[in-house]
């Protein structure tokens, strides 16, 4: 009687077992806090607190990603729970359980419609494959990040909609009912509105048709709307990535991503990285520091190419005997395309990136176990399967603990295989905010030792000096840092502004607050904060500016008075008015190299690179011996994408002033970014010999060369 009930309600028992398994492995995440990017992009952000249910559809709420369904889920969680992390983690866990059930449902339907295993029958192989696939999927340790990290909510939502869309498309090609196709299309749209990596779904649908024993023209035509939607969203995602500067030119240059050949070299290696982590989930990291070879003809890239070719060839040759093996391999590779570095990702690899592909791993593993079971018997199959599930479940449960607190996440990032510089910087930030300054500076120093390019030590030394009422020392530290690290972070500009505002130097304060507004911001809130501070300072500054403007009206021929106001306006960031006054100076007093140089700088800040170049050239015609102007012109040429002309200007700067460390550094970095390895090597070695202050920076680049 009991056996008959179990058979009669087989699917219900499977669902119950899968949900219990997922809860058993990940229920400890319910008691975790907000960590890492949760605290930057989500917690306490007024944009989520005041948002309506319509707000996420208008623009990216966190100023980075246009993912309205994810943001909508955050808004609902906040309305219900406030900023109680338990509620947010509960939503993540429930979404994961739904993902596991969707995987089970997808596998049953797929094996019935594509491989004819009788999955809907009471004794069908498909039900057992579905149960094993979903169980393995449920306990994969690489899913710990997705379930434990609230900021990875987009992965859970997009995965659920992706799997459901596949299910309804399979129903469509079996039933030919347009209602099923419409449901699949709507679910795909929801997946895209949750995360960009689901954009490869049309290729998965084509793959379904390839494995379908019978295919119709209508089924192939049914893929077209999905392909069109994917193209539309590709441009939407590209636009928002550009607007948010999440993927920017500086990032591209930093990671050495010069061209599609180097990207292809990395893309070939990435599948083997993820396969190794799925098979043996040890050495996992919250953010990996893996140096993939960017040379297509390197041993690593060649072996990866040969390995992928061999796997695909074997799977294709045995496609009739082992069709599921080819299916699993193709699913795995297709879903990795958006995160394989063909399109630049930051970071290059992450556990959350392999979420969709991990289904292929679980499915392929389950199929292999079922094959063993058919030869050895179901009892022996359970003897093999249960220990594997137990090991994976234990490793996943242990891995969850990394995500318990912000401090535990940052500590994990300081371990081998991790982005240790970023980890020490983040851990230092955590200790600094807690007032544990000694521990904070120790971690910042360790980060600088690992990667001088990512140093945050000088800024926090300056911040501490400011907090301890040593503003002069703080400015010296910030100046020293800016000479080495040209792109200062948002908070460094804010700190400079605070120091000058405390001295009642409102012109300089406005200058640096404006730089903060123009910098890349971690959140929309920080940008709004900077704008509010700048507006306050400009309001206080306006009376003195108004008096200076009246002075010019009363003395229109006083060139010195005009020059002083132009300089003040330039410093305060009122560029349009400053440009007009400088042009008036040239009309009234004739050509002057200093005025042309200032115009060149102002036009650069306005993004008018050709006008900037024209004025810098005029300045050089009047004063060709100025190394500073040559160097500034070289920087404008880089902004304009004219790299060879930039090289010529930096070279001229170094020849005029051999003691200019900044010019030599600009020359070396440009050679490096352009792939001129020998020239870059020579220039960085010269920096190493002649400029000790830049030793750590030069060594960092030389190690990459």
Phi, psi and omega in degrees: 000313180298318181296319180296319178298319180297318180292320183296322182247040183306311183298319180297318178296320178299313180301314180299315180297318182293317179296317178298322179295313179298318179293321180299319185281323190244007182295336179294341180293341181299338186254015178273164178262189172278138184224159167053236185292343174306318185282343180268313189259348189234294192297127176079001181285122183300332183296330176277325182292325184259359186291147170263175179290346178269340187304316185298341184278345186275320182195165178298121183292330179262011178066012182239304187238136175270090181227075189298326181290322175298313181296324177297321178294324177295317181298316179296316178301317180295320179298325183275316191248352191067213178262041175275115185298335180304315182297319179294319178291326177297318177299315178301316182293318179296319177297322179294318177301319178295323176299315180298317179292324177296321176298317178299312181297314179301315183294320178297313181293320182297314181292332177285312187277333184256323188244001173052052180263003181071039185296339180270351179283162183292332182249019185290147176292327184303322180296320180290320177297318180298316180297314180294318180299310182294323179295316178296317178301320185295333188249009182297125181299332179293346178277355180302318180298318184294320183279321188277336189258112184300326181293346176268013178306325181300328179293316181295315180296311182296322179297316180300311180294325178298309181296319180294322178298318177300317181300313184286332175290322175298321176297323180295313183290344175272318186263338185063022178272126183294335179297322176294321178295319179297319178297317179298319181294316179297320179292325176296318177300319177297322178297316179294327178283357178253325179192142187290335187293349178280004186295343182274005182306319180305324178292325176296320179294320176298321178296321175304316182294325179297321183272351179287128181303321178237135183231150179236158177298323179300322180295319179293319178297331179295341179281334187303313179300326178294319180295318179298315179297321179298319179295316179301314182289333175302315181287327176297313180295320180297319180298312183290326177296322178290315182297319183280347184061024177295319170248109185231172184298323180296320177297317180301315181292323182297316182276358176076031183268087190275322187203178183288339177292316179292325178294320179297321179301317179290318182300327179291329184274332188299319179303323181287329175299311182290322177300318180295322180287328177288317183289313179235088187282060176245155180070029177288156182216150174292330174208116186279149172241080182250126179268093175281143177291133178259011177260117184298338182255016175284163181299318182298314181292320180295314178298321178296317179298315179295320180296314178296319178298319180294314180299314180294320180295313180296317180297322180289318180298325182258024186296331181282321179282322185231065184297328181292332179295314177295319179301311182297318181295316180295316177302313182303312184286320181298314182290344177275345185306313182294340183243023183262008178082000168300318167255125190304129176241153178223107005284176183292317178228150178200150181303322183293336182293335187265010187302307181295319180293333182295338175298319180297321178297311181297318181294314179298319178297316180296318179299318178297317179295322178296324177297319176295320182296322180295331182271328187251348182102152184295329180296315179292328176300315179296325178297328178277314187292314186299317177297324178296314177299319180297317180295311180299317181298317180295316179297321178294316179299318178294320181295327179307323187298338176301329186267014185294313181225164177300320181295319181294325177295314181294323177296323177297328181286350179265004182274168177305149181074356182264168172282082193293326178297314179297321179297313179294322177298315181293320178295321176299318178298319179299313181291324181296315180294335178274000180081011178265075192291324180297311178296324180297309183293328176298318179290321177297322178294320178296320178298320180292323177299320183286315182212095179303331180297334183257021186294133172241008184296309185298319180299313183288331171297318179294319179298319179294319178299320179295316179296330180266018175063045174234067187296324180297317178295322179298316179295321178298319179294320178293321178296318179297319180293320183291334177291331181264316183250098188298318182270097180280147181285166181309312186290338176290321177293321178299317180298317177301314180300319179298319181296312181291326177294323178295338178266005181066019174269082188290332180295311179292323178299315179298322179304311186280329174295324178293323176296324178296319179298322184278348183282170177284126187258143175291331181214162175295326181298321181293322178295316179296323178297314180297320179296321180294317179296316180298317180298320179298316181293318180296326177296319178290330183278336189304318180303318180290325177293319179299320179296319179294322178295320178297324179298323179289321178298321180283333181229071186295342181260003181277095184296322180297319179296318178296316182297319181296316180293319178301317180294320178297315179297320179298315180297320182284349177092012176272074194294316184300315180292322179295318179301315180299318181293320178295321178293325174297322179300318180294320179295321184277321188247000180087172183298136175219133186295325180296321181292316178299321179296318178294321177296320178300318180293318182293316179296326176298314180297331179275357180079012179263080192290324181293317176296323178297313180299317181300317181287322177296321178297318177298323178295319180292325177299326180273335182211073183290350182271002182276108178296324183299318182291319176302317181295316180295322178295322177300321179294321178295320178300322177297314179300327180275358179078017181257078193288323181294320177292326176296317177303317181297320180291318178294323178296318178297321179299314181295323179291321179289318182229086181298344181269006180277099180295322182297318180294317179295323178294318177299319179296314181296315181295323180292319175301318181297312183292332179275356179084014177277078193298315183294316179297319178295317180301314181296317183293317180291326175294324176295319176300319180299321182283320193257342185227085184302330181297337182256016186300310184296322179295314180297319180296325179299315178291320180297324177296324178289330179286000000 
